[in-house]
Amino acid sequence: MLLYSHHKQKYRQWFHNHKKHKPNAKVPIKLQKKWTAHRVIEEQCKADILQQIHEEIEEETGQKPEQKEIFRRYQPTMTAIMKGLGNNELEEARAKANEWTNQAPDPAVQAKTARKKGEKMIKHFAKEMFTQAGMRLFVLGSWKDEKGGLLTSGQVNTVGSSFMKCKDWQVILLAWEDFIGDAFNQDQDQDGTLLGGTRRVPKPYHEFDLDRMGLPMLPDIEGVSLDAKKGMIRSFLTIHYRICCGKPKVPVPWSDIMKGQSRFISSIYLPEDAKIMDPSKLQRNEANALLECWLDQQDNQVGLTLKFKAWIDDKGKMRAPVSKESDDSNGDADDEGMWPMPTKKSSAAAAPSPVGVHKAQPMFIK
């Protein structure tokens, strides 16, 4: 069976390399090159037009509208809108069209283009580069969607073996997400499962009051939903990990922690037999156990509530916690001398500002 699969792959590769390439093959989808006043107005009004048509058909028939009927009414409605525009409105649309053509469209339009055309264009480009130049590509891209959330997508050409399936390419994400955190001025979080090559990077989760030492304090969890608890755990762990590594925007390496939890966190900060994983995957009893353990230590002031004893750099090397004296401390990772002791009282204004902690505001993680 293995020999058959091997030969099958070789034959498929040979036929692909020797097939006749159509010189005038059409690009499956093309980006907008020139905007006109009409296209600008349509882009701005399209959603409202479709909504209006839906409502009209439902009111007339009492049934869900068919796509064919929607298309039949769309163009006359758009034409009526264009005819009803005054000179000033048309002039504004022309100015906007010129701006979008020569500079860049509005962020909402860019987000829509990325969602509808980005993946197809990258796949087409990768396929053409492999066919014409024998070049294998791996493309990693990030953009903001219509709601302001960050998406990160990895794409490769689909011919032959897949880099994304054969190799642990997500090790690249630590450095990449740190970079796009600066580029987009929005913190990254290594959450989410790659679906169809796309990872959604979630928005802020939870705000914490700070104690007098500037460390986050967990609130009472009675009556709190499971999703809110997961967000609380994610933010709490992220804050402490960033304090440990001294990097204000680095994501928590959940997969590395799952492979070797004891390298990152001492068991004294966790419930018995607890496993640290991506909080989105926690069951109710697991989330409760973590929060109750930390709350017990916080309320009884038994040392630190939580502390990472090491962090991992973008080359996969384990590092001791960063101290004020050294950015790469080689001291004992379990030495708590460099850590402030938490207290019950919250006083964000009086707190010093460790990395990732804002002095005068409640702490939140993006």
C-alpha positions in Angstrom: 0.0 0.0 0.0 2.8 2.4 0.9 4.6 1.6 -2.4 1.3 2.2 -4.3 0.9 5.6 -2.7 4.5 6.5 -3.4 4.1 5.7 -7.2 0.7 7.4 -7.3 2.2 10.6 -6.0 5.1 10.4 -8.5 2.7 9.9 -11.4 0.5 12.8 -10.3 3.6 15.0 -10.0 4.8 14.0 -13.5 1.5 14.7 -15.1 1.2 18.1 -13.4 4.7 19.1 -14.5 4.1 18.1 -18.1 0.6 19.3 -18.6 0.0 22.0 -21.2 -0.3 25.4 -19.6 -3.0 27.7 -21.0 -1.2 31.0 -21.6 -4.4 33.0 -21.4 -5.8 31.2 -18.4 -8.1 33.5 -16.5 -7.3 34.6 -13.0 -10.1 33.1 -10.8 -10.7 36.4 -9.2 -9.1 39.9 -9.5 -8.7 42.7 -7.2 -10.4 46.0 -7.8 -8.0 48.2 -9.8 -10.1 51.4 -10.3 -13.0 52.7 -8.3 -15.7 54.8 -9.8 -18.4 57.0 -8.2 -21.0 54.3 -9.0 -18.9 51.5 -7.4 -18.3 53.6 -4.3 -22.0 54.3 -3.8 -22.8 50.6 -4.4 -20.2 49.5 -1.9 -21.6 51.9 0.7 -25.3 51.1 0.0 -25.3 47.4 -1.0 -26.1 45.9 2.4 -29.0 48.4 3.0 -30.4 47.7 -0.5 -30.4 44.0 0.0 -32.0 44.4 3.4 -34.7 46.6 1.9 -35.4 44.1 -0.9 -35.6 41.2 1.6 -38.1 43.1 3.8 -40.2 44.1 0.7 -40.5 40.6 -0.6 -41.3 39.1 2.8 -44.0 41.8 3.3 -45.5 41.0 -0.1 -45.3 37.2 0.0 -44.9 36.3 3.6 -42.1 34.0 2.6 -38.3 34.0 2.5 -37.2 35.7 -0.7 -35.5 33.6 -3.5 -32.1 34.7 -4.7 -33.4 35.1 -8.3 -36.0 37.6 -7.2 -33.5 39.5 -5.1 -31.2 39.9 -8.1 -34.1 40.9 -10.4 -34.9 43.9 -8.1 -31.4 44.8 -7.1 -30.2 46.7 -10.2 -33.4 48.8 -10.6 -33.1 49.8 -7.0 -29.4 50.7 -7.4 -30.2 52.7 -10.6 -32.9 54.7 -8.7 -30.5 55.5 -5.9 -27.9 56.9 -8.4 -30.5 59.0 -10.2 -31.6 60.5 -6.9 -28.2 61.7 -5.9 -27.4 65.5 -6.0 -24.3 67.1 -7.5 -22.6 67.4 -4.1 -23.1 63.8 -3.3 -21.8 62.7 -6.7 -18.8 64.9 -6.3 -18.1 63.4 -2.9 -18.4 59.9 -4.4 -15.9 60.8 -7.2 -13.4 62.2 -4.6 -13.8 59.0 -2.6 -13.3 56.9 -5.7 -10.1 58.8 -6.6 -8.8 58.3 -3.0 -9.6 54.6 -2.9 -8.0 54.0 -6.3 -4.8 56.0 -5.7 -4.3 55.4 -2.0 -6.4 52.7 -0.3 -10.1 52.0 0.4 -11.6 52.4 3.8 -10.7 49.7 6.4 -14.2 48.1 6.2 -13.7 47.7 2.4 -10.2 46.3 2.9 -11.6 43.8 5.4 -14.3 42.7 3.0 -11.7 42.3 0.2 -9.4 40.2 2.4 -12.3 37.9 3.4 -13.7 37.4 0.0 -10.6 37.4 -2.2 -7.5 37.0 -0.1 -7.3 33.3 0.1 -8.2 32.7 -3.5 -5.6 35.2 -4.8 -2.9 33.7 -2.6 -3.7 30.1 -3.7 -3.7 31.2 -7.4 -0.4 33.0 -7.0 1.2 30.1 -5.3 0.0 27.6 -7.9 1.2 29.8 -10.8 4.6 30.3 -9.2 5.0 26.5 -8.8 3.9 25.9 -12.4 5.9 28.6 -14.0 9.0 28.8 -11.8 9.0 25.5 -9.8 8.8 27.6 -6.6 7.1 26.4 -3.5 5.5 29.1 -1.3 4.3 29.4 2.2 2.3 32.6 2.8 1.5 33.9 6.3 -0.9 36.8 6.4 -2.8 38.8 9.0 -5.6 41.3 8.6 -8.4 42.9 10.5 -12.0 41.8 9.8 -15.1 43.9 9.7 -15.4 43.8 13.5 -11.8 44.8 14.2 -10.7 41.3 15.2 -7.3 40.0 13.9 -7.2 37.0 11.6 -4.0 35.1 10.7 -3.9 32.7 7.8 -1.3 30.3 6.5 -1.5 29.2 2.8 0.7 27.0 0.6 0.5 25.8 -2.9 -1.6 22.6 -3.0 0.7 20.5 -5.3 2.7 17.7 -3.8 3.3 17.3 -0.1 1.8 20.0 2.2 4.2 21.9 4.4 1.3 22.8 6.7 0.4 19.1 7.2 3.9 17.7 7.3 5.6 20.3 9.5 4.8 22.1 12.8 4.7 25.5 11.0 2.9 27.1 14.0 6.3 27.6 15.7 6.6 30.6 13.4 3.5 32.2 14.9 5.2 33.4 18.1 7.5 35.7 16.2 4.8 36.6 13.6 2.1 37.5 16.1 4.5 39.6 18.1 5.3 41.5 14.9 1.7 42.0 13.8 0.9 43.1 17.4 3.1 46.1 16.7 2.0 46.5 13.1 -1.7 46.6 14.0 -1.2 48.1 17.5 -3.3 45.3 18.8 -2.1 42.6 21.2 -2.0 39.0 20.0 -3.2 35.9 21.7 -2.3 32.4 20.4 -5.9 31.2 20.7 -8.1 29.5 18.2 -8.0 26.5 16.0 -6.9 26.8 12.4 -10.0 26.1 10.3 -9.4 26.2 6.6 -6.0 27.8 7.2 -7.4 30.6 9.2 -6.9 31.5 12.9 -9.0 34.0 14.6 -7.1 36.0 17.2 -9.6 37.0 19.9 -10.4 40.4 21.3 -9.9 41.5 24.9 -11.2 39.2 27.5 -11.1 40.4 31.1 -10.1 43.4 33.2 -8.5 42.9 36.6 -8.1 45.2 39.6 -4.4 45.4 40.7 -3.0 44.9 44.1 -0.5 47.4 45.6 2.4 45.5 43.8 0.7 45.9 40.4 -0.4 42.2 40.1 -3.8 41.2 38.9 -6.4 40.2 41.5 -9.1 37.6 40.7 -12.7 38.6 41.5 -15.4 36.5 43.0 -16.5 33.8 40.5 -19.9 33.0 42.0 -22.6 33.2 39.3 -20.0 33.8 36.6 -20.6 31.9 33.3 -18.1 29.3 31.9 -17.1 31.5 29.0 -16.3 34.4 31.4 -14.3 32.0 33.5 -12.3 30.9 30.5 -11.6 34.5 29.6 -10.5 35.2 33.1 -8.1 32.3 33.1 -6.7 33.3 29.7 -6.1 36.8 30.8 -4.7 35.8 34.2 -2.2 33.4 32.7 -1.3 35.8 29.8 -0.5 38.6 32.2 1.8 36.4 34.4 3.5 34.9 31.4 4.3 38.3 30.0 5.7 39.4 33.3 7.9 36.3 33.3 9.3 37.0 29.8 9.3 40.8 30.0 7.5 41.0 26.6 4.3 43.0 26.7 2.7 41.5 23.6 4.0 37.9 23.4 1.2 35.2 23.3 1.1 32.3 25.7 2.5 29.2 24.0 -0.3 26.9 24.9 0.9 23.9 22.8 4.4 24.1 24.3 3.0 24.2 27.9 0.8 21.2 27.2 3.9 19.3 26.0 5.9 20.1 29.1 3.9 21.9 31.8 6.4 21.4 34.5 9.0 23.4 32.6 6.8 26.5 32.8 4.8 26.4 36.1 5.5 24.8 39.4 2.8 22.4 40.7 2.5 24.6 43.9 0.5 27.1 41.9 -1.9 24.6 40.5 -4.6 22.2 41.8 -3.6 18.6 42.1 -3.4 16.8 38.7 -4.4 20.1 36.8 -3.4 20.4 33.2 -2.8 23.9 31.7 -4.2 24.1 28.2 -5.8 26.6 25.8 -8.6 27.9 28.1 -11.2 27.6 25.3 -10.9 23.8 25.7 -11.4 23.7 29.5 -14.4 21.9 31.0 -16.4 23.5 33.8 -14.9 21.5 36.6 -11.3 22.2 35.3 -11.9 25.9 35.1 -13.5 26.0 38.5 -10.6 24.0 40.0 -8.0 26.5 38.6 -9.8 29.6 39.7 -10.7 28.2 43.2 -7.1 27.3 43.8 -5.8 30.7 42.8 -8.5 32.5 44.8 -7.6 30.4 47.9 -4.0 31.4 47.6 -4.9 35.1 46.9 -7.4 35.3 49.8 -5.1 33.6 52.3 -2.0 35.5 51.1 0.0 32.2 50.8 2.9 33.4 48.7 2.2 34.3 45.1 -1.1 33.5 43.5 0.6 32.4 40.3 4.1 32.5 38.8 5.7 31.2 35.6 9.2 29.8 36.4 10.3 29.9 32.8 9.3 31.1 29.3 10.2 29.9 25.8 11.8 32.1 23.1 11.1 32.2 19.4 13.8 29.6 18.8 12.3 27.1 21.2 14.8 27.7 24.0 13.6 27.8 27.6 14.5 31.0 29.5 14.5 31.9 33.2 12.2 34.8 34.3 13.5 38.2 33.3 14.5 40.4 36.2 15.2 44.1 36.5 18.9 43.4 36.7 19.1 41.3 33.6 16.9 40.7 30.5 18.0 37.1 30.4 18.3 36.0 34.0 20.1 32.6 34.4 19.2 32.4 38.1 17.0 29.9 39.8 13.6 30.1 38.1 11.9 29.2 41.4 13.5 32.0 43.3 10.7 34.3 44.4 13.0 37.1 45.5 12.5 39.0 42.3 8.7 38.9 42.6 6.6 41.3 44.6 4.3 39.8 47.1 0.6 40.3 46.4 -1.8 41.8 48.9 -5.6 41.8 49.3 -6.1 45.4 48.7 -6.4 46.7 45.1 -4.7 49.9 44.3 -3.8 50.3 40.7 -2.8 53.9 41.0 -0.1 53.2 43.7 1.3 50.2 41.9 4.6 50.0 40.1 4.3 49.1 36.4 5.7 45.7 35.5 5.7 44.9 31.8 2.2 44.7 30.4 0.6 46.4 33.4 -0.7 49.9 33.1 -0.2 51.9 36.2 -3.4 53.9 36.5 -5.9 51.6 34.9 -7.4 48.2 35.5 -5.5 45.5 33.7 -6.8 43.9 30.5 -5.4 41.6 27.9 -6.1 41.8 24.2 
